[in-house]
Amino acid sequence: MGIIRKTQSVAALLNEFEKGSNAISAIELIKRFDTEMNKTTIYRVLDKLEDDGVLHSFLGKSGVKWYAKCNGCSKSKHSDIHPHFQCLSCGKVDCLDIRMRIPKIPNREVVFSQLLLQGECEMCCS
């Protein structure tokens, strides 16, 4: 993990991800912190945390960017390759604890991959 300067903005955003295991959209973070910091600061901190291997991002339904805590990543490599699940009923988004293997493709080098599964979460199914 890279060296992260613990500004109030960094600490506030990190605290949001420590509260639970769910992913949080950039839009939701902007709403939560609208009186404390502007959206440019939020995006800058999120980008820095992602660059440092603390968070990873992925696109959800409608192209909205979501962020979640990394597990075992570093500044030089994101190693937590896994699918994400988005509930179509309640909107909850989380990382699935399933390891994925990216296939080798002849004459290609895969650098990044995303898999978003959509359906109903455990709360909405019952």
C-alpha positions as CSV (number, residue, x, y, z in Angstrom):
1,M,0.0,0.0,0.0
2,G,1.3,3.4,-0.8
3,I,1.7,6.2,1.7
4,I,-1.6,8.0,2.2
5,R,-1.6,11.4,3.7
6,K,-4.3,11.3,6.3
7,T,-6.2,14.5,5.6
8,Q,-9.7,15.0,7.0
9,S,-11.1,14.2,3.6
10,V,-9.2,11.0,3.3
11,A,-10.1,10.0,6.9
12,A,-13.8,10.8,6.3
13,L,-14.0,8.7,3.1
14,L,-12.0,5.8,4.6
15,N,-14.4,5.8,7.5
16,E,-17.4,5.3,5.2
17,F,-15.8,2.1,3.8
18,E,-14.9,0.8,7.3
19,K,-18.6,0.9,8.3
20,G,-19.5,-2.0,6.2
21,S,-18.6,-4.4,3.4
22,N,-21.0,-2.9,0.7
23,A,-19.7,-0.9,-2.2
24,I,-20.6,2.8,-2.3
25,S,-21.3,4.8,-5.4
26,A,-19.5,8.1,-6.1
27,I,-22.9,9.7,-6.3
28,E,-23.9,8.5,-2.8
29,L,-20.6,9.7,-1.3
30,I,-21.2,13.2,-2.9
31,K,-24.6,13.2,-1.3
32,R,-23.3,12.1,2.1
33,F,-20.5,14.7,2.2
34,D,-22.2,17.6,0.4
35,T,-21.7,20.0,3.3
36,E,-18.2,18.8,4.2
37,M,-16.3,18.7,0.9
38,N,-17.0,19.3,-2.8
39,K,-17.3,16.6,-5.4
40,T,-13.9,17.4,-6.9
41,T,-12.2,16.6,-3.6
42,I,-14.2,13.4,-3.3
43,Y,-13.2,12.2,-6.7
44,R,-9.6,13.2,-6.1
45,V,-9.4,11.3,-2.8
46,L,-11.2,8.2,-4.4
47,D,-8.7,8.2,-7.3
48,K,-5.8,8.4,-4.9
49,L,-7.1,5.6,-2.7
50,E,-7.7,3.5,-5.8
51,D,-4.1,4.3,-7.1
52,D,-2.8,3.2,-3.7
53,G,-4.6,-0.1,-3.7
54,V,-7.0,0.8,-0.8
55,L,-10.1,0.8,-3.0
56,H,-11.2,-0.6,-6.3
57,S,-13.9,0.7,-8.6
58,F,-16.3,-0.8,-11.1
59,L,-19.2,0.3,-13.1
60,G,-22.7,-0.6,-11.9
61,K,-26.1,-0.4,-13.6
62,S,-26.5,2.7,-15.8
63,G,-22.7,3.3,-15.8
64,V,-22.5,4.6,-12.2
65,K,-19.1,4.2,-10.7
66,W,-18.9,2.3,-7.4
67,Y,-16.0,1.9,-5.0
68,A,-15.3,-0.9,-2.5
69,K,-12.4,-1.9,-0.2
70,C,-9.6,-3.8,-1.7
71,N,-8.3,-7.1,-0.2
72,G,-4.6,-7.7,-0.6
73,C,-3.9,-5.1,-3.2
74,S,-1.0,-2.7,-3.4
75,K,0.0,0.4,-5.2
76,S,1.6,-1.6,-8.0
77,K,-1.1,-4.2,-8.4
78,H,-4.8,-4.8,-7.9
79,S,-5.1,-8.5,-7.1
80,D,-8.7,-8.8,-5.9
81,I,-10.3,-10.0,-9.1
82,H,-13.9,-10.8,-8.3
83,P,-17.4,-10.2,-9.5
84,H,-19.8,-7.7,-8.1
85,F,-23.5,-8.1,-7.4
86,Q,-26.2,-5.3,-7.7
87,C,-29.7,-5.9,-6.4
88,L,-32.3,-4.6,-8.9
89,S,-34.8,-4.2,-6.1
90,C,-33.1,-2.4,-3.3
91,G,-30.0,-1.2,-5.1
92,K,-27.4,-2.8,-2.8
93,V,-24.1,-3.4,-4.4
94,D,-21.3,-5.7,-3.0
95,C,-18.3,-7.7,-3.8
96,L,-18.8,-11.4,-4.2
97,D,-16.2,-13.6,-2.4
98,I,-15.6,-15.6,-5.5
99,R,-12.1,-15.9,-7.1
100,M,-12.1,-15.4,-10.8
101,R,-9.4,-16.5,-13.3
102,I,-9.0,-14.3,-16.3
103,P,-8.3,-16.5,-19.3
104,K,-5.2,-16.2,-21.4
105,I,-6.2,-14.9,-24.8
106,P,-3.8,-15.4,-27.8
107,N,-2.3,-12.2,-29.0
108,R,-3.9,-10.1,-26.3
109,E,-3.0,-8.9,-22.8
110,V,-5.9,-8.4,-20.4
111,V,-5.1,-5.6,-18.0
112,F,-8.5,-5.0,-16.5
113,S,-11.8,-6.9,-16.4
114,Q,-15.2,-6.3,-14.8
115,L,-18.1,-8.6,-14.1
116,L,-21.4,-7.3,-12.7
117,L,-24.1,-9.7,-11.8
118,Q,-27.6,-8.3,-11.3
119,G,-30.6,-9.8,-9.6
120,E,-32.1,-9.9,-6.1
121,C,-30.0,-9.9,-2.9
122,E,-30.6,-12.1,0.1
123,M,-32.9,-9.6,1.7
124,C,-35.1,-9.0,-1.4
125,C,-35.3,-12.7,-2.2
126,S,-36.9,-13.7,1.1
